[in-house]
C-alpha cells in the first residue's frame, strides 16, 4: 500500500497517519519508519496501521498511552521509549497481544513486565551488523583524515590553495586496529578495516572469535601469496592492552575519535563540542537504505 493513500487524523489529540483504515486489527507505530516494505507487510495482512506523526522527537509515556487508546492489538515502538509496567499495562488493557522494538537492543524494554501480561516482545537482531560497522569505519576514516575539520575550514572561506602541511592526518594502511568486543558488529568492522587497509588486528573479548581469527589468517595467506606482507590477528587479555598496542585507539598520541552513541542521549557532554578532533553523529549507524534487489 502506497503512503499516498494514507489518511491524516489524530488519536486523542496526537496526530497520526492511518493506512488501511478498515483493517481487522489495529497496530500503532510510534514513529515514521524508513521505506515501505514493513508497511506493505502489515497492510497486506489486513491490519490497520496508525503511524504517529507528532513532531515530538522522543515520545513520553502519556503520549504513547494516548496512541494506544482503548483498543490496540500491537505496537511497534522505539529504543528511546520507556517500555515498562506503565506502557505494557496500557497495551494489555487495550487488548494488545504484541510489542516490537524497532532496534536490535532492548535495554528500554522490561521484558518481565510484558511477560507478566502475556505480551510477546520482538526486536530486530542481525539486521544492523553491516550498516553499523560501515558507519564505524566511516567515522574512523573521517577522524583519522580530519575530514570534518577540513570541511569546516573550506566552508568558512579559509582555503587559499594547497599546502604540504594542511590538515595532515593519520594513514591507516598497514597499521593496527584495535577492537573491544568482537561480536557481530565488532567482527564486521574488523574485516572492513583489515581488508580495506591491510591492517593488523588486536582485540579484546572475554570469548575468542575463532571464525574472525581464521578469516584474517586466510586473508593474510592470500596477501603473502600475492607478494605482500601478511596481516595478523591477536586476542589479548585486557582492554588496556588493546589501547596500548593499537594504532587506532584512544591512547594514540595523535588521537581522534568518532562517536555515534552517547551515554545520556540526547544530552551531550558540552566538552565534545569544543574538540575539533572528535567527529560526532546523532546515533545514525542504523540509518541506511537497503540494497535494491
Buried (B, 14 or more C-beta within 10 A) or exposed (E): BEEEEBEEEEBEEBEBBBBBEEBEBBBBBBBEBEEEEBBEEBBEEEBBBBBBBBEEEEBEBEBBBBBBBEEBBBBBBBBBBBBBBBBBBBBBBBBBBBBBBBBBEBEBBBBEBBEEBEBEBBBBEEEBBBBBBBBBBBBBBBBBBBBBBBEEBEEEEEEEEEEEEEEEBBEBEEBBBBBBBBEBBBBBBBBBBBBEBBBBBBBBBEEEBEEBBEBBBEBBEEBEEEEEEBBBBBBBEEBEBBBEBBBBBEEBEEEBBBBBEBEEEEEBEEEEEEEEEBBBBEBEBBEBEEEEE
